Amino acid sequence: MKKLVIFLAFIMCLFSMSCANKYETNQITNANHHAELTQIETNETTANLLIQNDNIQELDLSLFENSNYLQYKKAFSYNNEYVLSDGRRIIEDKNLYLEDSSGNRELLIEVPKEETEKYVVFWNIIDNNRFGYYIVNHETMSSSGIYNLETGEDYRIDVCDDNSAYIPKKVVENYLYFSKSFIADFRGISKLNLDTYEFTEINCSSLLDNGTYYLRDLDISPNGTKAAVYGIISKSSSKNEMNEYQVAIYSLTEEKILKTYNFFSENDYVNHQLLYYSEKQLYLYVSQYGNNPKDFLYIINLE
Protein backbone atom coordinates (compact mmCIF):
# COMPACT_ATOMS: atom_id res chain seq x y z
CA MET A 1 0.00 0.00 0.00
CA LYS A 2 2.78 2.42 0.92
CA LYS A 3 4.54 1.73 -2.41
CA LEU A 4 1.35 2.65 -4.25
CA VAL A 5 0.94 5.81 -2.18
CA ILE A 6 4.57 6.77 -2.82
CA PHE A 7 4.27 6.18 -6.59
CA LEU A 8 1.02 8.13 -6.91
CA ALA A 9 2.39 10.90 -4.75
CA PHE A 10 5.47 11.16 -6.96
CA ILE A 11 3.43 11.43 -10.15
CA MET A 12 1.11 14.06 -8.71
CA CYS A 13 3.93 15.95 -7.04
CA LEU A 14 5.27 16.55 -10.53
CA PHE A 15 2.05 18.41 -11.21
CA SER A 16 2.52 20.72 -8.29
CA MET A 17 6.20 21.42 -8.81
CA SER A 18 5.33 23.69 -11.70
CA CYS A 19 3.26 25.83 -9.33
CA ALA A 20 5.40 28.92 -9.80
CA ASN A 21 6.92 28.34 -13.23
CA LYS A 22 4.19 28.42 -15.85
CA TYR A 23 4.12 32.06 -16.78
CA GLU A 24 6.39 34.38 -18.74
CA THR A 25 9.81 34.62 -17.20
CA ASN A 26 10.25 38.35 -17.50
CA GLN A 27 8.23 38.63 -14.30
CA ILE A 28 9.65 38.54 -10.79
CA THR A 29 8.75 35.16 -9.27
CA ASN A 30 7.97 35.84 -5.64
CA ALA A 31 6.23 39.19 -6.02
CA ASN A 32 3.88 37.98 -8.73
CA HIS A 33 3.22 34.66 -7.02
CA HIS A 34 2.10 36.47 -3.87
CA ALA A 35 0.14 39.02 -5.87
CA GLU A 36 -1.80 36.23 -7.59
CA LEU A 37 -2.70 34.67 -4.28
CA THR A 38 -3.85 37.89 -2.70
CA GLN A 39 -6.50 38.21 -5.40
CA ILE A 40 -8.43 35.43 -3.67
CA GLU A 41 -11.38 36.72 -1.69
CA THR A 42 -11.63 34.32 1.22
CA ASN A 43 -14.91 35.74 2.47
CA GLU A 44 -16.65 34.56 -0.71
CA THR A 45 -16.32 30.97 0.48
CA THR A 46 -17.80 31.33 3.95
CA ALA A 47 -21.08 29.62 3.11
CA ASN A 48 -19.30 26.63 1.57
CA LEU A 49 -16.77 25.83 4.27
CA LEU A 50 -16.72 22.76 6.47
CA ILE A 51 -15.06 23.79 9.72
CA GLN A 52 -12.60 21.11 10.87
CA ASN A 53 -11.60 23.11 13.96
CA ASP A 54 -10.82 26.70 14.91
CA ASN A 55 -7.79 26.73 12.61
CA ILE A 56 -8.74 24.51 9.66
CA GLN A 57 -11.56 24.96 7.16
CA GLU A 58 -12.37 22.49 4.39
CA LEU A 59 -13.61 23.75 1.03
CA ASP A 60 -15.11 21.48 -1.66
CA LEU A 61 -13.72 22.68 -4.98
CA SER A 62 -16.19 20.62 -7.00
CA LEU A 63 -18.81 23.28 -6.23
CA PHE A 64 -19.15 25.81 -9.03
CA GLU A 65 -19.05 28.79 -6.69
CA ASN A 66 -15.61 27.68 -5.49
CA SER A 67 -14.16 26.99 -8.94
CA ASN A 68 -12.15 30.23 -8.90
CA TYR A 69 -9.76 28.55 -6.46
CA LEU A 70 -8.81 25.96 -9.08
CA GLN A 71 -6.78 28.54 -10.99
CA TYR A 72 -4.14 28.24 -8.25
CA LYS A 73 -4.02 24.44 -8.40
CA LYS A 74 -1.36 23.91 -11.03
CA ALA A 75 -1.00 20.93 -13.34
CA PHE A 76 2.39 19.78 -14.55
CA SER A 77 3.00 20.00 -18.29
CA TYR A 78 6.03 19.64 -20.51
CA ASN A 79 7.38 20.86 -23.89
CA ASN A 80 6.74 24.43 -22.79
CA GLU A 81 8.30 27.69 -23.95
CA TYR A 82 9.25 30.55 -21.63
CA VAL A 83 9.64 34.05 -23.04
CA LEU A 84 12.47 36.19 -21.69
CA SER A 85 12.31 39.97 -21.43
CA ASP A 86 14.47 40.35 -24.56
CA GLY A 87 12.17 38.14 -26.64
CA ARG A 88 14.32 35.01 -26.60
CA ARG A 89 12.71 31.75 -25.54
CA ILE A 90 13.76 28.89 -23.30
CA ILE A 91 12.32 25.69 -24.75
CA GLU A 92 11.77 22.30 -23.09
CA ASP A 93 12.41 19.47 -25.56
CA LYS A 94 14.04 16.70 -23.50
CA ASN A 95 16.97 19.12 -23.25
CA LEU A 96 16.72 22.86 -22.60
CA TYR A 97 17.32 25.21 -25.52
CA LEU A 98 17.61 28.97 -25.97
CA GLU A 99 15.94 30.17 -29.17
CA ASP A 100 16.44 33.63 -30.70
CA SER A 101 13.98 35.64 -32.80
CA SER A 102 15.23 33.96 -35.99
CA GLY A 103 14.52 30.49 -34.66
CA ASN A 104 18.16 29.58 -34.07
CA ARG A 105 18.58 27.24 -31.11
CA GLU A 106 21.43 27.03 -28.63
CA LEU A 107 21.71 23.96 -26.40
CA LEU A 108 21.78 24.92 -22.71
CA ILE A 109 21.21 21.78 -20.63
CA GLU A 110 21.65 18.36 -22.20
CA VAL A 111 20.92 14.81 -21.08
CA PRO A 112 22.61 11.88 -22.88
CA LYS A 113 20.58 10.46 -25.79
CA GLU A 114 20.88 6.93 -24.43
CA GLU A 115 19.18 7.98 -21.18
CA THR A 116 15.74 7.91 -22.75
CA GLU A 117 13.80 8.35 -19.50
CA LYS A 118 15.56 11.57 -18.50
CA TYR A 119 14.43 15.07 -19.41
CA VAL A 120 15.20 18.60 -18.23
CA VAL A 121 12.46 20.76 -16.68
CA PHE A 122 12.67 24.54 -16.55
CA TRP A 123 11.83 25.63 -12.98
CA ASN A 124 11.79 29.41 -12.82
CA ILE A 125 13.65 32.60 -13.56
CA ILE A 126 15.82 33.74 -10.64
CA ASP A 127 17.11 37.11 -11.83
CA ASN A 128 17.95 38.88 -15.10
CA ASN A 129 20.49 36.25 -16.10
CA ARG A 130 19.85 33.06 -14.12
CA PHE A 131 17.16 30.40 -14.02
CA GLY A 132 16.68 27.17 -12.09
CA TYR A 133 16.00 23.72 -13.50
CA TYR A 134 15.79 20.08 -12.47
CA ILE A 135 16.17 16.75 -14.26
CA VAL A 136 13.56 14.00 -14.04
CA ASN A 137 14.66 10.39 -14.35
CA HIS A 138 11.63 8.08 -14.76
CA GLU A 139 10.13 7.70 -11.25
CA THR A 140 12.77 9.76 -9.47
CA MET A 141 14.40 13.15 -9.59
CA SER A 142 17.97 13.51 -10.73
CA SER A 143 20.17 16.56 -10.38
CA SER A 144 19.09 20.19 -10.31
CA GLY A 145 20.92 23.41 -10.95
CA ILE A 146 21.18 27.08 -11.81
CA TYR A 147 22.14 28.25 -15.29
CA ASN A 148 23.58 31.69 -16.05
CA LEU A 149 22.58 32.86 -19.54
CA GLU A 150 25.19 35.63 -19.57
CA THR A 151 28.24 33.55 -18.62
CA GLY A 152 27.13 30.05 -19.61
CA GLU A 153 27.91 28.82 -16.10
CA ASP A 154 25.92 25.75 -15.04
CA TYR A 155 25.94 25.29 -11.26
CA ARG A 156 24.86 21.68 -10.77
CA ILE A 157 23.55 20.08 -7.56
CA ASP A 158 23.89 16.31 -7.78
CA VAL A 159 21.94 13.63 -5.97
CA CYS A 160 23.13 12.34 -2.60
CA ASP A 161 24.70 8.95 -1.94
CA ASP A 162 21.26 7.65 -0.90
CA ASN A 163 19.78 8.95 -4.22
CA SER A 164 17.95 11.82 -2.54
CA ALA A 165 17.55 14.79 -4.88
CA TYR A 166 17.27 18.54 -4.31
CA ILE A 167 14.24 20.15 -5.95
CA PRO A 168 14.07 23.98 -6.14
CA LYS A 169 11.02 25.39 -4.36
CA LYS A 170 11.22 29.14 -3.75
CA VAL A 171 13.52 32.16 -3.84
CA VAL A 172 13.37 34.42 -0.79
CA GLU A 173 15.72 37.41 -0.90
CA ASN A 174 19.13 35.98 -1.88
CA TYR A 175 18.40 32.34 -1.00
CA LEU A 176 17.00 29.54 -3.12
CA TYR A 177 15.28 26.90 -0.98
CA PHE A 178 15.15 23.22 -1.91
CA SER A 179 13.09 20.24 -0.88
CA LYS A 180 15.31 17.20 -0.41
CA SER A 181 13.47 14.01 -1.34
CA PHE A 182 13.57 10.48 -2.66
CA ILE A 183 10.68 9.86 -5.09
CA ALA A 184 7.85 11.35 -2.98
CA ASP A 185 9.44 10.94 0.46
CA PHE A 186 10.48 14.10 2.28
CA ARG A 187 14.14 13.93 3.31
CA GLY A 188 14.95 17.50 4.33
CA ILE A 189 15.25 21.19 3.42
CA SER A 190 18.28 23.02 2.06
CA LYS A 191 19.15 26.52 0.92
CA LEU A 192 21.63 28.02 -1.52
CA ASN A 193 23.10 31.50 -1.14
CA LEU A 194 22.64 33.02 -4.60
CA ASP A 195 25.56 35.43 -4.09
CA THR A 196 28.20 32.98 -2.86
CA TYR A 197 26.69 29.61 -3.89
CA GLU A 198 27.18 28.37 -0.33
CA PHE A 199 24.90 25.35 0.10
CA THR A 200 23.43 24.68 3.55
CA GLU A 201 21.56 21.62 4.81
CA ILE A 202 18.96 22.59 7.41
CA ASN A 203 18.62 20.18 10.33
CA CYS A 204 15.18 18.57 9.96
CA SER A 205 15.65 15.70 12.41
CA SER A 206 12.55 16.58 14.44
CA LEU A 207 10.47 16.18 11.27
CA LEU A 208 12.21 13.05 10.06
CA ASP A 209 12.12 11.23 13.40
CA ASN A 210 8.57 11.87 14.64
CA GLY A 211 6.85 8.93 12.90
CA THR A 212 4.83 10.96 10.39
CA TYR A 213 5.17 10.15 6.69
CA TYR A 214 5.85 13.56 5.15
CA LEU A 215 5.72 14.17 1.41
CA ARG A 216 8.25 16.26 -0.43
CA ASP A 217 6.16 19.12 -1.83
CA LEU A 218 6.50 21.93 0.70
CA ASP A 219 6.31 25.70 0.73
CA ILE A 220 8.48 28.37 2.31
CA SER A 221 6.94 31.31 4.16
CA PRO A 222 7.18 34.74 2.48
CA ASN A 223 9.88 35.89 4.93
CA GLY A 224 11.90 32.67 4.57
CA THR A 225 11.86 31.73 8.26
CA LYS A 226 9.42 28.80 8.15
CA ALA A 227 8.46 25.83 6.00
CA ALA A 228 5.10 24.07 5.74
CA VAL A 229 5.25 20.31 5.19
CA TYR A 230 2.32 17.95 4.55
CA GLY A 231 2.18 14.42 5.92
CA ILE A 232 0.08 11.31 6.47
CA ILE A 233 -0.49 10.27 10.08
CA SER A 234 -2.52 7.14 9.41
CA LYS A 235 -4.54 5.50 6.65
CA SER A 236 -7.89 3.87 7.37
CA SER A 237 -8.14 0.09 7.29
CA SER A 238 -11.92 -0.05 6.85
CA LYS A 239 -14.70 2.01 5.28
CA ASN A 240 -15.84 3.40 8.61
CA GLU A 241 -12.45 4.72 9.64
CA MET A 242 -11.04 8.13 8.85
CA ASN A 243 -7.65 9.00 7.40
CA GLU A 244 -5.58 11.42 9.44
CA TYR A 245 -3.37 14.05 7.82
CA GLN A 246 -1.06 16.75 9.12
CA VAL A 247 0.57 20.02 8.14
CA ALA A 248 3.66 20.83 10.19
CA ILE A 249 5.10 24.34 10.46
CA TYR A 250 8.86 24.11 10.80
CA SER A 251 11.23 26.87 11.91
CA LEU A 252 14.16 27.18 9.51
CA THR A 253 16.05 29.33 12.02
CA GLU A 254 15.41 27.36 15.23
CA GLU A 255 15.29 24.02 13.35
CA LYS A 256 12.28 22.69 15.21
CA ILE A 257 8.56 22.06 14.71
CA LEU A 258 6.60 25.13 15.77
CA LYS A 259 3.08 23.79 15.33
CA THR A 260 1.18 20.89 13.78
CA TYR A 261 -2.33 21.02 12.32
CA ASN A 262 -4.10 17.67 12.04
CA PHE A 263 -7.33 16.94 10.19
CA PHE A 264 -9.40 13.88 9.32
CA SER A 265 -11.09 12.78 6.12
CA GLU A 266 -12.69 9.70 4.63
CA ASN A 267 -10.96 10.64 1.37
CA ASP A 268 -7.72 9.00 0.31
CA TYR A 269 -5.52 11.98 -0.51
CA VAL A 270 -2.24 11.63 -2.38
CA ASN A 271 -1.76 14.68 -4.56
CA HIS A 272 -1.19 17.90 -2.69
CA GLN A 273 0.01 21.46 -3.17
CA LEU A 274 0.95 23.84 -0.35
CA LEU A 275 0.80 27.62 -0.77
CA TYR A 276 1.52 30.30 1.79
CA TYR A 277 -1.26 32.87 1.32
CA SER A 278 0.46 35.04 3.91
CA GLU A 279 2.52 34.61 7.06
CA LYS A 280 -0.76 33.89 8.87
CA GLN A 281 -2.63 31.72 6.38
CA LEU A 282 -1.78 28.57 4.45
CA TYR A 283 -3.64 26.87 1.60
CA LEU A 284 -3.45 23.09 1.18
CA TYR A 285 -4.87 21.67 -2.05
CA VAL A 286 -5.56 17.93 -2.07
CA SER A 287 -7.24 15.51 -4.46
CA GLN A 288 -9.44 12.51 -3.76
CA TYR A 289 -8.97 9.48 -6.00
CA GLY A 290 -11.37 6.72 -6.94
CA ASN A 291 -14.69 6.56 -8.77
CA ASN A 292 -15.66 10.08 -7.72
CA PRO A 293 -12.51 12.24 -7.87
CA LYS A 294 -12.72 15.65 -6.25
CA ASP A 295 -10.45 18.51 -5.30
CA PHE A 296 -10.49 20.09 -1.85
CA LEU A 297 -8.87 23.11 -0.29
CA TYR A 298 -7.95 23.30 3.38
CA ILE A 299 -7.51 26.86 4.62
CA ILE A 300 -5.24 26.81 7.67
CA ASN A 301 -5.16 29.86 9.91
CA LEU A 302 -1.70 29.86 11.44
CA GLU A 303 -1.11 30.77 15.06
C-alpha positions as CSV (number, residue, x, y, z in Angstrom):
1,M,0.0,0.0,0.0
2,K,2.8,2.4,0.9
3,K,4.5,1.7,-2.4
4,L,1.3,2.6,-4.3
5,V,0.9,5.8,-2.2
6,I,4.6,6.8,-2.8
7,F,4.3,6.2,-6.6
8,L,1.0,8.1,-6.9
9,A,2.4,10.9,-4.7
10,F,5.5,11.2,-7.0
11,I,3.4,11.4,-10.1
12,M,1.1,14.1,-8.7
13,C,3.9,15.9,-7.0
14,L,5.3,16.6,-10.5
15,F,2.0,18.4,-11.2
16,S,2.5,20.7,-8.3
17,M,6.2,21.4,-8.8
18,S,5.3,23.7,-11.7
19,C,3.3,25.8,-9.3
20,A,5.4,28.9,-9.8
21,N,6.9,28.3,-13.2
22,K,4.2,28.4,-15.9
23,Y,4.1,32.1,-16.8
24,E,6.4,34.4,-18.7
25,T,9.8,34.6,-17.2
26,N,10.3,38.3,-17.5
27,Q,8.2,38.6,-14.3
28,I,9.6,38.5,-10.8
29,T,8.7,35.2,-9.3
30,N,8.0,35.8,-5.6
31,A,6.2,39.2,-6.0
32,N,3.9,38.0,-8.7
33,H,3.2,34.7,-7.0
34,H,2.1,36.5,-3.9
35,A,0.1,39.0,-5.9
36,E,-1.8,36.2,-7.6
37,L,-2.7,34.7,-4.3
38,T,-3.9,37.9,-2.7
39,Q,-6.5,38.2,-5.4
40,I,-8.4,35.4,-3.7
41,E,-11.4,36.7,-1.7
42,T,-11.6,34.3,1.2
43,N,-14.9,35.7,2.5
44,E,-16.7,34.6,-0.7
45,T,-16.3,31.0,0.5
46,T,-17.8,31.3,4.0
47,A,-21.1,29.6,3.1
48,N,-19.3,26.6,1.6
49,L,-16.8,25.8,4.3
50,L,-16.7,22.8,6.5
51,I,-15.1,23.8,9.7
52,Q,-12.6,21.1,10.9
53,N,-11.6,23.1,14.0
54,D,-10.8,26.7,14.9
55,N,-7.8,26.7,12.6
56,I,-8.7,24.5,9.7
57,Q,-11.6,25.0,7.2
58,E,-12.4,22.5,4.4
59,L,-13.6,23.7,1.0
60,D,-15.1,21.5,-1.7
61,L,-13.7,22.7,-5.0
62,S,-16.2,20.6,-7.0
63,L,-18.8,23.3,-6.2
64,F,-19.1,25.8,-9.0
65,E,-19.1,28.8,-6.7
66,N,-15.6,27.7,-5.5
67,S,-14.2,27.0,-8.9
68,N,-12.2,30.2,-8.9
69,Y,-9.8,28.5,-6.5
70,L,-8.8,26.0,-9.1
71,Q,-6.8,28.5,-11.0
72,Y,-4.1,28.2,-8.3
73,K,-4.0,24.4,-8.4
74,K,-1.4,23.9,-11.0
75,A,-1.0,20.9,-13.3
76,F,2.4,19.8,-14.6
77,S,3.0,20.0,-18.3
78,Y,6.0,19.6,-20.5
79,N,7.4,20.9,-23.9
80,N,6.7,24.4,-22.8
81,E,8.3,27.7,-23.9
82,Y,9.3,30.6,-21.6
83,V,9.6,34.1,-23.0
84,L,12.5,36.2,-21.7
85,S,12.3,40.0,-21.4
86,D,14.5,40.4,-24.6
87,G,12.2,38.1,-26.6
88,R,14.3,35.0,-26.6
89,R,12.7,31.8,-25.5
90,I,13.8,28.9,-23.3
91,I,12.3,25.7,-24.8
92,E,11.8,22.3,-23.1
93,D,12.4,19.5,-25.6
94,K,14.0,16.7,-23.5
95,N,17.0,19.1,-23.2
96,L,16.7,22.9,-22.6
97,Y,17.3,25.2,-25.5
98,L,17.6,29.0,-26.0
99,E,15.9,30.2,-29.2
100,D,16.4,33.6,-30.7
101,S,14.0,35.6,-32.8
102,S,15.2,34.0,-36.0
103,G,14.5,30.5,-34.7
104,N,18.2,29.6,-34.1
105,R,18.6,27.2,-31.1
106,E,21.4,27.0,-28.6
107,L,21.7,24.0,-26.4
108,L,21.8,24.9,-22.7
109,I,21.2,21.8,-20.6
110,E,21.6,18.4,-22.2
111,V,20.9,14.8,-21.1
112,P,22.6,11.9,-22.9
113,K,20.6,10.5,-25.8
114,E,20.9,6.9,-24.4
115,E,19.2,8.0,-21.2
116,T,15.7,7.9,-22.7
117,E,13.8,8.3,-19.5
118,K,15.6,11.6,-18.5
119,Y,14.4,15.1,-19.4
120,V,15.2,18.6,-18.2
121,V,12.5,20.8,-16.7
122,F,12.7,24.5,-16.5
123,W,11.8,25.6,-13.0
124,N,11.8,29.4,-12.8
125,I,13.7,32.6,-13.6
126,I,15.8,33.7,-10.6
127,D,17.1,37.1,-11.8
128,N,18.0,38.9,-15.1
129,N,20.5,36.2,-16.1
130,R,19.8,33.1,-14.1
131,F,17.2,30.4,-14.0
132,G,16.7,27.2,-12.1
133,Y,16.0,23.7,-13.5
134,Y,15.8,20.1,-12.5
135,I,16.2,16.8,-14.3
136,V,13.6,14.0,-14.0
137,N,14.7,10.4,-14.3
138,H,11.6,8.1,-14.8
139,E,10.1,7.7,-11.3
140,T,12.8,9.8,-9.5
141,M,14.4,13.2,-9.6
142,S,18.0,13.5,-10.7
143,S,20.2,16.6,-10.4
144,S,19.1,20.2,-10.3
145,G,20.9,23.4,-10.9
146,I,21.2,27.1,-11.8
147,Y,22.1,28.2,-15.3
148,N,23.6,31.7,-16.1
149,L,22.6,32.9,-19.5
150,E,25.2,35.6,-19.6
151,T,28.2,33.5,-18.6
152,G,27.1,30.0,-19.6
153,E,27.9,28.8,-16.1
154,D,25.9,25.8,-15.0
155,Y,25.9,25.3,-11.3
156,R,24.9,21.7,-10.8
157,I,23.5,20.1,-7.6
158,D,23.9,16.3,-7.8
159,V,21.9,13.6,-6.0
160,C,23.1,12.3,-2.6
161,D,24.7,9.0,-1.9
162,D,21.3,7.7,-0.9
163,N,19.8,9.0,-4.2
164,S,17.9,11.8,-2.5
165,A,17.6,14.8,-4.9
166,Y,17.3,18.5,-4.3
167,I,14.2,20.2,-5.9
168,P,14.1,24.0,-6.1
169,K,11.0,25.4,-4.4
170,K,11.2,29.1,-3.8
171,V,13.5,32.2,-3.8
172,V,13.4,34.4,-0.8
173,E,15.7,37.4,-0.9
174,N,19.1,36.0,-1.9
175,Y,18.4,32.3,-1.0
176,L,17.0,29.5,-3.1
177,Y,15.3,26.9,-1.0
178,F,15.2,23.2,-1.9
179,S,13.1,20.2,-0.9
180,K,15.3,17.2,-0.4
181,S,13.5,14.0,-1.3
182,F,13.6,10.5,-2.7
183,I,10.7,9.9,-5.1
184,A,7.8,11.3,-3.0
185,D,9.4,10.9,0.5
186,F,10.5,14.1,2.3
187,R,14.1,13.9,3.3
188,G,14.9,17.5,4.3
189,I,15.2,21.2,3.4
190,S,18.3,23.0,2.1
191,K,19.2,26.5,0.9
192,L,21.6,28.0,-1.5
193,N,23.1,31.5,-1.1
194,L,22.6,33.0,-4.6
195,D,25.6,35.4,-4.1
196,T,28.2,33.0,-2.9
197,Y,26.7,29.6,-3.9
198,E,27.2,28.4,-0.3
199,F,24.9,25.4,0.1
200,T,23.4,24.7,3.6
201,E,21.6,21.6,4.8
202,I,19.0,22.6,7.4
203,N,18.6,20.2,10.3
204,C,15.2,18.6,10.0
205,S,15.6,15.7,12.4
206,S,12.6,16.6,14.4
207,L,10.5,16.2,11.3
208,L,12.2,13.0,10.1
209,D,12.1,11.2,13.4
210,N,8.6,11.9,14.6
211,G,6.8,8.9,12.9
212,T,4.8,11.0,10.4
213,Y,5.2,10.1,6.7
214,Y,5.8,13.6,5.2
215,L,5.7,14.2,1.4
216,R,8.2,16.3,-0.4
217,D,6.2,19.1,-1.8
218,L,6.5,21.9,0.7
219,D,6.3,25.7,0.7
220,I,8.5,28.4,2.3
221,S,6.9,31.3,4.2
222,P,7.2,34.7,2.5
223,N,9.9,35.9,4.9
224,G,11.9,32.7,4.6
225,T,11.9,31.7,8.3
226,K,9.4,28.8,8.2
227,A,8.5,25.8,6.0
228,A,5.1,24.1,5.7
229,V,5.3,20.3,5.2
230,Y,2.3,17.9,4.5
231,G,2.2,14.4,5.9
232,I,0.1,11.3,6.5
233,I,-0.5,10.3,10.1
234,S,-2.5,7.1,9.4
235,K,-4.5,5.5,6.7
236,S,-7.9,3.9,7.4
237,S,-8.1,0.1,7.3
238,S,-11.9,0.0,6.8
239,K,-14.7,2.0,5.3
240,N,-15.8,3.4,8.6
241,E,-12.4,4.7,9.6
242,M,-11.0,8.1,8.8
243,N,-7.7,9.0,7.4
244,E,-5.6,11.4,9.4
245,Y,-3.4,14.0,7.8
246,Q,-1.1,16.7,9.1
247,V,0.6,20.0,8.1
248,A,3.7,20.8,10.2
249,I,5.1,24.3,10.5
250,Y,8.9,24.1,10.8
251,S,11.2,26.9,11.9
252,L,14.2,27.2,9.5
253,T,16.1,29.3,12.0
254,E,15.4,27.4,15.2
255,E,15.3,24.0,13.3
256,K,12.3,22.7,15.2
257,I,8.6,22.1,14.7
258,L,6.6,25.1,15.8
259,K,3.1,23.8,15.3
260,T,1.2,20.9,13.8
261,Y,-2.3,21.0,12.3
262,N,-4.1,17.7,12.0
263,F,-7.3,16.9,10.2
264,F,-9.4,13.9,9.3
265,S,-11.1,12.8,6.1
266,E,-12.7,9.7,4.6
267,N,-11.0,10.6,1.4
268,D,-7.7,9.0,0.3
269,Y,-5.5,12.0,-0.5
270,V,-2.2,11.6,-2.4
271,N,-1.8,14.7,-4.6
272,H,-1.2,17.9,-2.7
273,Q,0.0,21.5,-3.2
274,L,0.9,23.8,-0.4
275,L,0.8,27.6,-0.8
276,Y,1.5,30.3,1.8
277,Y,-1.3,32.9,1.3
278,S,0.5,35.0,3.9
279,E,2.5,34.6,7.1
280,K,-0.8,33.9,8.9
281,Q,-2.6,31.7,6.4
282,L,-1.8,28.6,4.4
283,Y,-3.6,26.9,1.6
284,L,-3.4,23.1,1.2
285,Y,-4.9,21.7,-2.0
286,V,-5.6,17.9,-2.1
287,S,-7.2,15.5,-4.5
288,Q,-9.4,12.5,-3.8
289,Y,-9.0,9.5,-6.0
290,G,-11.4,6.7,-6.9
291,N,-14.7,6.6,-8.8
292,N,-15.7,10.1,-7.7
293,P,-12.5,12.2,-7.9
294,K,-12.7,15.7,-6.2
295,D,-10.4,18.5,-5.3
296,F,-10.5,20.1,-1.8
297,L,-8.9,23.1,-0.3
298,Y,-8.0,23.3,3.4
299,I,-7.5,26.9,4.6
300,I,-5.2,26.8,7.7
301,N,-5.2,29.9,9.9
302,L,-1.7,29.9,11.4
303,E,-1.1,30.8,15.1
